[in-house]
Amino acid sequence: MTILDRLPDRSGLDRLWSILPQARLVGGSVRDLLLGGQEVHDLDLATPEPPEEVQALLEAAGVKTIPTGLSHGTITAVIARVPYEITTLRRDVTTDGRHAEVAWTTDWQEDAARRDFTINALFCDRDGTIHDYFGGQGDLKAHRLRFVGDAAQRIEEDALRILRFFRFDARFGSAVPDAEALSAIHVRAGLIAGLSAERLASEMLRILIGPHLVRTLAHMKGAGVLAPIVPDARLDRLARALDNGLPEDGLLRLGLLSDAPDLAGKLRLSGKQSERLARMNPANRLTSFDQDGGVTPVAARLTPELSDDRLRQLLSCHPKESLIDRSWSAQADTGAQEQSGWDTLRARLAAMAVPVFPLAGRDVMALGVPAGKEIGLLIGAVTSWWRARGCLPDRKACLSELKNRLPLSPQDLER
């Protein structure tokens, strides 16, 4: 029995090995198969044949191919709708901290030497034999993440490896990161300034949904890596949120970690991501319940576009005791009483329907107001009035308030 027997279906691999018998599984799939109990997502292979030959052999055998990265030696084979990336063995000719010029090689160790970490430089051939040139299996068993060879050189080849180190160390390392790696990262932390914002954002969001997050971010902060990416990081606030069950949502966690107003632009987040992050700005957050501790005023403010992030921030960042309404918590059923008041509060808020404002623009126009910005101003004003009253006024009361606000003052029209 070999680690290949842990795969639920190896028929696609066996077909590829019938065409490319020298190919070997490489990287994360080998690592995760060795660990066992890990879901293996990507089956990537390395092979000594040059990419053009790999493509020709696959097509001659009737396998669909996609030239996803010919200049880097990568062909994607698709079998039964499952993609397999097949990359020719490589060695670096030149690197600039972001990109590498590569040349093909037939030397497996030379290819392994250019990879980032020892646990990612493992190969497995068609017989299930593991080829380990840099002690990756031992590091995996010892929960130790090390760079392949010289840590400084690996970082200078690609500065993104700084962030990848913290992401992988959180998953596979121990509470104390490798000293050589941390030292090399600290000296070269400034290299991340040369990385594209998109690469930084992608890696950072992946870190934020990883395990041992507060510990990982603390290590990043100590190495001088966190501040250039996420200014004024609030580890204390994020830690409270995580303790209170914050979901694995990278953007939500980013918003809790930093209030920097230019963060979305700095990381070049998408328009949708930027808008969501803006809603998490302190000026837009829910900060407390009403003075009586009731939950209805909170629900009154949970409009659909604001509810999820602001409610989670409210529930996550305040001491539990300050958010519990004893008047209804004490009346909960027996099963609910066994939970903390905090859990009961969550359940109640989750079950509450979001109140819907009963007026629309057509109601304003029906009162003789012409189409234009006046419509939005009036709807906005009456909506604020309605929310301030717990969303309790009905349609009739809202129409009455709308009429009371006509006509708009010159000051309103100038807003």
C-alpha positions, -999 to +999 in steps of 0.1 A: +000+000+000+013+035-009+000+070-004-016+068-038-041+044-024-055+072-003-069+089-035-106+083-040-100+080-078-067+077-094-079+067-129-070+101-144-035+098-129-030+063-142-039+074-177-014+102-175+013+079-163+006+055-192+015+085-215+042+101-193+057+073-172+085+094-158+061+121-144+058+125-107+032+141-084+047+171-068+041+196-041+009+201-021-008+169-032+022+147-020+024+167+013-013+163+020-014+126+010+015+120+034-004+137+062-035+117+056-070+129+064-064+159+042-086+167+012-064+167-019-075+194-043-049+197-070-030+169-085+000+186-101+028+167-119+064+174-129+081+157-158+115+158-176+100+161-211+099+196-225+064+212-227+060+209-265+067+172-263+043+168-233+015+185-253+022+164-284+022+131-264-011+140-246-029+151-278-017+120-297-033+099-269-066+118-272-062+139-240-075+174-241-047+199-234-047+236-225-014+256-229-019+274-196+018+285-192+040+273-220+066+299-213+069+285-178+067+249-190+031+242-179+005+222-198-030+215-183-044+181-192-082+176-187-095+141-181-131+135-172-134+173-165-106+171-139-076+194-147-040+182-141-012+207-143+020+192-158+051+212-156+085+205-171+114+203-147+130+238-144+159+257-131+160+295-125+182+315-149+174+349-134+150+362-108+140+397-098+120+391-066+087+389-086+094+369-118+118+342-128+133+333-162+135+296-163+152+269-184+143+232-187+163+205-169+161+168-165+175+169-129+149+163-103+169+177-075+177+209-094+139+214-098+133+207-062+160+232-052+140+261-067+109+254-047+099+274-017+096+250+013+109+215+020+074+201+025+064+214-009+095+199-026+083+163-024+077+141-054+058+108-057+062+085-087+037+061-103+048+033-079+041+055-048+078+060-040+085+094-023+115+113-036+126+138-009+158+158-016+157+183+013+142+165+043+106+175+037+092+144+053+110+149+085+099+185+086+063+175+080+065+150+110+082+176+132+057+204+123+085+225+111+084+248+080+117+255+065+128+271+032+145+249+007+183+256+011+192+292+019+161+311+032+175+345+022+180+333-014+145+318-016+130+351-005+151+372-029+139+350-057+103+357-049+093+381-021+058+367-020+073+337-002+075+359+029+037+358+031+035+322+020+058+313+048+033+326+074+003+310+057+019+276+055+035+278+089+000+284+104-011+251+088+019+229+091+043+245+116+044+248+153+040+277+178+076+287+172+085+294+136+119+284+122+145+309+135+165+310+102+133+318+082+122+345+106+156+361+106+158+362+068+122+375+066+129+403+091+159+415+072+141+414+038+106+425+048+110+456+027+110+435-005+072+430-002+069+467-014+079+455-048+050+430-051+018+438-069-011+448-047-032+420-062-007+394-051-005+409-017-042+410-013-047+374-025-022+360-001-033+382+028-069+371+025-058+335+025-038+341+057-069+356+073-090+325+069-062+302+082-057+286+116-039+302+146-046+336+130-038+359+159-005+340+166+003+342+129-004+379+127+017+385+158+046+367+141+041+388+110+041+420+131+072+410+149+090+404+116+080+438+103+057+423+077+022+432+088+024+470+091+033+477+055+003+457+043-023+464+070-016+497+088-026+501+125-036+464+129-060+458+157-050+423+169-069+428+201-102+435+184-098+406+159-089+383+188-121+391+206-140+386+174-124+352+168-132+342+203-168+349+197-171+327+166-161+350+137-167+331+105-139+322+080-145+353+059-112+370+049-127+404+040-147+406+072-116+398+092-096+424+073-122+450+081-120+441+118-082+441+117-077+476+103-097+508+100-072+523+075-094+544+051-072+537+020-068+499+026-091+489-002-072+511-027-038+501-014-046+464-020-065+471-052-096+452-040-125+448-064-153+474-065-176+450-046-149+442-020-140+479-016-177+488-011-181+462+015-149+472+033-161+508+033-193+497+051-171+484+079-156+518+085-159+529+121-182+557+111-207+532+096-206+505+123-232+496+147-217+503+181-243+494+207-278+485+215-303+510+228-299+521+264-326+497+275-305+468+261-333+456+238-326+439+205-354+456+185-335+488+179-306+468+165-329+449+141-344+482+131-311+493+117-302+461+099-311+470+064-302+442+039-272+460+026-257+466+060-269+437+082-243+409+079-210+427+084-222+453+109-241+428+130-211+405+131-189+434+142-213+444+169-216+408+182-179+401+179-163+432+194-182+439+225-181+422+259-208+396+259-224+409+291-230+444+276-251+429+248-274+406+267-310+417+273-318+399+306-355+406+302-360+382+273-330+359+280-346+348+312-378+340+294-361+316+269-371+280+268-352+254+287-329+244+258-320+280+252-314+287+289-286+261+288-268+282+263-251+314+273-270+346+270-246+354+242-257+324+221-293+331+228-288+367+215-273+355+183-301+330+178-327+357+184-312+382+161-307+356+134-343+347+135-356+382+134-370+394+101-354+426+087-380+454+088-389+468+054-394+505+049-430+509+037-425+538+013-409+541-022-401+569-046-435+566-063-452+576-030-432+608-031-441+615-067-478+608-060-476+639-037-466+661-067-428+660-062-411+658-097-385+632-105-351+643-093-328+644-063-357+656-041-371+621-042-340+605-027-337+633-001-372+628+011-371+590+012-338+592+030-351+616+056-383+596+063-363+564+064-340+578+091-371+590+111-386+555+108-354+537+119-350+561+148-384+549+160-375+512+158-391+507+124-424+506+142-443+534+123-466+518+096-472+530+061-499+555+072-476+571+098-447+573+073-469+590+047-480+615+073-443+622+082-435+626+045-463+652+040-450+671+070-416+674+053-430+690+022-419+713+007-381+708+010-362+738+023-336+755+000-309+741+023-321+706+017-321+710-020-285+722-019-273+690-002 
